[in-house]
Amino acid sequence: MSYAYLLAGENLELAEDELRGFLESQELETRVEREGRLAIAGEPMEGQLKRLALTHEVSEVIERGSIEALDLKYRPDSSFAVRAVEVSDEEHDTAALQEKVGEILGTGDNEVDLERPDEELRLYLLEDEYVLARLMEDIDRGLFEKRGNEERPFQSPVSLDPVLARVLVNLSGVKPGGSVLDPFCGTGGILIEAGLCGAGVHGLDVQEEMVEGARENLEVYGVIVHDVREGEVRDAGKIFDQKFDAIVTDLPYGEASKVEGEPVEDFLEVAPELVNGRIVFMSDRENIGDMEPEHEIYVHKNLTRYVYLLQ
């Protein structure tokens, strides 16, 4: 059995890698087949699907076939609704195909119900192939907005967007119950998303105000168990005296990177000694030593961020 993931369109390569990281976190096969906005992979854990940030919806694949032939075998047992979704660069007549599929699937034992159907079906339209699937999870990305910087009790103008923070956590592949360290935690944005994914969260910041603010933000969003401390990244090993399953962080940039010595260089030196798993970090540097970023994220004309994955 396979599942279809409708990806957000703004950065498909990043969305696909986030999906792979999510599948890894669930100890599932990470092989993904993608055409346009549609990625198809193996069976997920239903309870964790809302962990994804760059996926709009997840559906259970029923059948696939030629759009031209449209030889559908499936017949719903009860009321249903069908929505055709274009996922490639091809331009199909989605309204006509949607209506045609509704007529094909209809029998004397079922009916189309657009208001409260027993089954919500998706007809994903690839270039010349359809994927008929049963909707499992419609992921409300609006929930991330409720955790935005302006909604938190403690705020900072450089706080990371919750969607991007969640993507970084998923790229790490950290499992529920695993441990995450953010050694530049600031207001706690990454830690909030990691905690909501079921990870144990540990944070470090050089400013006492940030440490206290991050603790407050974590508790407001229900991450009650946390370990956030004041200190410099070069001392993280002594401060925590443990290794972590993942390190996820947004490196200081701009004026913040020029304060308190050389935090970025210190991070790159000590991070590999602190982790048993993956290191995921974001930087404003296009190249760091001999490292190349995995992804480039355009923020605005004066700022592009780069995502790095290590180990």
DOFIDO-69035 format. One record per residue (C-alpha): residue in three letters; x, y, z. Coordinates in steps of 0.5 Angstrom, whole numbers, padded with zeros to 4 digits, always signed. Layout:
<recs>
alaXYZ
...
</recs>
This chain:
<recs>
met+0000+0000+0000
ser+0003+0007-0002
tyr+0001+0014+0000
ala+0001+0021-0004
tyr+0003+0027-0001
leu+0001+0033-0004
leu+0007+0038-0003
ala+0007+0046-0002
gly+0009+0049-0008
glu+0014+0054-0006
asn+0021+0049-0005
leu+0019+0042-0008
glu+0026+0040-0007
leu+0026+0042+0001
ala+0019+0039+0002
glu+0021+0032-0001
asp+0027+0032+0003
glu+0023+0034+0009
leu+0018+0028+0008
arg+0024+0024+0007
gly+0026+0026+0014
phe+0019+0025+0017
leu+0019+0018+0014
glu+0026+0017+0017
ser+0023+0019+0024
gln+0018+0014+0024
glu+0022+0008+0022
leu+0019+0008+0015
glu+0022+0007+0008
thr+0025+0013+0006
arg+0024+0012-0002
val+0020+0017-0005
glu+0017+0018-0012
arg+0016+0025-0014
glu+0013+0028-0020
gly+0011+0036-0019
arg+0008+0037-0013
leu+0006+0030-0011
ala+0010+0025-0008
ile+0009+0018-0007
ala+0012+0013-0001
gly+0010+0008+0004
glu+0005+0007+0009
pro+0006+0013+0015
met+0004+0013+0022
glu-0003+0016+0022
gly-0002+0020+0029
gln+0004+0023+0026
leu+0002+0026+0020
lys+0001+0033+0022
arg+0008+0034+0024
leu+0010+0035+0017
ala+0010+0043+0015
leu+0011+0043+0007
thr+0006+0038+0006
his-0002+0040+0005
glu-0005+0033+0005
val-0004+0026+0005
ser-0008+0021+0002
glu-0008+0013+0001
val-0007+0011-0006
ile-0013+0007-0009
glu-0011+0006-0016
arg-0007+0009-0022
gly-0008+0009-0029
ser-0008+0013-0036
ile-0012+0020-0036
glu-0014+0018-0043
ala-0017+0012-0042
leu-0019+0013-0035
asp-0021+0006-0033
leu-0023+0007-0026
lys-0024+0000-0022
tyr-0026+0003-0015
arg-0033+0004-0013
pro-0034+0007-0006
asp-0039+0004-0001
ser-0043+0010+0001
ser-0043+0017+0000
phe-0037+0021-0003
ala-0034+0027-0006
val-0028+0028-0011
arg-0023+0033-0012
ala-0019+0034-0018
val-0012+0037-0017
glu-0007+0039-0022
val+0000+0037-0019
ser+0004+0037-0026
asp+0006+0043-0031
glu+0001+0040-0035
glu-0006+0044-0036
his-0012+0039-0035
asp-0019+0040-0035
thr-0020+0039-0028
ala-0027+0041-0028
ala-0029+0036-0033
leu-0025+0030-0030
gln-0028+0031-0024
glu-0035+0031-0026
lys-0033+0025-0031
val-0030+0021-0025
gly-0036+0023-0020
glu-0040+0019-0026
ile-0036+0013-0026
leu-0036+0012-0019
gly-0043+0013-0018
thr-0047+0007-0017
gly-0054+0005-0014
asp-0051+0004-0007
asn-0047+0010-0007
glu-0048+0018-0008
val-0044+0024-0009
asp-0045+0029-0003
leu-0040+0035-0003
glu-0042+0037+0004
arg-0041+0031+0009
pro-0039+0025+0005
asp-0037+0019+0008
glu-0030+0019+0003
glu-0026+0025+0001
leu-0023+0022-0006
arg-0017+0026-0009
leu-0016+0025-0017
tyr-0009+0028-0017
leu-0007+0029-0025
leu+0000+0028-0027
glu+0003+0029-0034
asp-0001+0023-0037
glu-0003+0019-0031
tyr-0008+0020-0025
val-0007+0018-0018
leu-0014+0016-0015
ala-0013+0017-0007
arg-0017+0017-0001
leu-0016+0023+0004
met-0013+0021+0010
glu-0010+0028+0013
asp-0012+0035+0011
ile-0006+0039+0015
asp-0008+0045+0017
arg-0001+0050+0016
gly-0005+0055+0019
leu-0003+0052+0026
phe+0004+0055+0025
glu+0001+0062+0025
lys-0001+0061+0032
arg+0006+0060+0034
gly+0009+0066+0030
asn+0013+0071+0034
glu+0008+0076+0034
glu+0004+0071+0038
arg+0009+0069+0043
pro+0009+0072+0050
phe+0017+0073+0049
gln+0019+0076+0042
ser+0025+0078+0038
pro+0025+0081+0031
val+0030+0075+0029
ser+0026+0069+0031
leu+0025+0064+0026
asp+0019+0062+0022
pro+0015+0056+0025
val+0014+0053+0019
leu+0022+0053+0017
ala+0023+0051+0024
arg+0019+0045+0024
val+0022+0043+0017
leu+0029+0044+0020
val+0027+0039+0026
asn+0024+0034+0021
leu+0030+0034+0016
ser+0034+0032+0023
gly+0030+0025+0022
val+0029+0025+0030
lys+0025+0020+0033
pro+0019+0022+0038
gly+0023+0021+0045
gly+0029+0023+0042
ser+0033+0029+0044
val+0035+0035+0041
leu+0040+0041+0042
asp+0039+0048+0040
pro+0045+0051+0042
phe+0043+0058+0039
cys+0036+0057+0042
gly+0034+0065+0042
thr+0026+0065+0044
gly+0026+0058+0043
gly+0022+0057+0036
ile+0026+0051+0034
leu+0025+0048+0041
ile+0018+0049+0041
glu+0017+0045+0034
ala+0022+0039+0036
gly+0018+0039+0043
leu+0011+0039+0039
cys+0014+0033+0035
gly+0015+0029+0041
ala+0023+0030+0042
gly+0026+0032+0049
val+0029+0039+0048
his+0035+0042+0050
gly+0037+0049+0049
leu+0043+0054+0050
asp+0044+0062+0049
val+0049+0067+0052
gln+0043+0072+0054
glu+0040+0070+0060
glu+0034+0074+0058
met+0033+0069+0052
val+0034+0063+0056
glu+0028+0066+0061
gly+0024+0068+0055
ala+0025+0061+0051
arg+0023+0057+0057
glu+0016+0062+0058
asn+0015+0061+0050
leu+0016+0053+0051
glu+0011+0052+0057
val+0006+0057+0053
tyr+0006+0052+0048
gly+0005+0046+0052
val+0013+0044+0052
ile+0013+0043+0059
val+0019+0039+0060
his+0025+0042+0057
asp+0032+0044+0059
val+0034+0051+0057
arg+0041+0054+0060
glu+0045+0060+0059
gly+0052+0059+0056
glu+0057+0059+0050
val+0056+0054+0045
arg+0064+0052+0046
asp+0062+0050+0053
ala+0056+0046+0051
gly+0059+0039+0053
lys+0061+0041+0060
ile+0054+0044+0061
phe+0050+0038+0059
asp+0055+0033+0060
gln+0051+0028+0055
lys+0050+0027+0047
phe+0044+0028+0043
asp+0040+0025+0038
ala+0040+0031+0033
ile+0043+0038+0033
val+0038+0043+0030
thr+0040+0051+0030
asp+0039+0057+0026
leu+0046+0060+0027
pro+0047+0067+0029
tyr+0048+0072+0023
gly+0049+0080+0022
glu+0050+0083+0028
ala+0049+0077+0032
ser+0054+0073+0029
lys+0059+0079+0031
val+0058+0078+0039
glu+0061+0074+0044
gly+0067+0072+0040
glu+0067+0067+0034
pro+0060+0063+0036
val+0059+0060+0029
glu+0067+0057+0029
asp+0066+0055+0036
phe+0059+0051+0034
leu+0063+0047+0028
glu+0068+0045+0032
val+0064+0042+0038
ala+0058+0040+0035
pro+0060+0033+0032
glu+0062+0031+0039
leu+0055+0033+0042
val+0051+0029+0037
asn+0050+0021+0035
gly+0045+0023+0030
arg+0045+0029+0025
ile+0047+0036+0025
val+0042+0041+0021
phe+0043+0048+0021
met+0042+0054+0017
ser+0046+0060+0016
asp+0047+0066+0011
arg+0053+0064+0009
glu+0053+0060+0002
asn+0059+0056+0003
ile+0062+0055+0010
gly+0069+0052+0009
asp+0069+0046+0004
met+0061+0045+0006
glu+0056+0046+0001
pro+0049+0047+0003
glu+0043+0042+0001
his+0038+0048+0000
glu+0037+0055-0001
ile+0032+0059+0002
tyr+0030+0066-0001
val+0028+0071+0005
his+0028+0077+0001
lys+0032+0081-0003
asn+0038+0082+0002
leu+0038+0076+0005
thr+0038+0068+0003
arg+0039+0063+0008
tyr+0042+0056+0007
val+0041+0050+0010
tyr+0047+0045+0012
leu+0046+0037+0014
leu+0052+0034+0017
gln+0053+0026+0019
</recs>
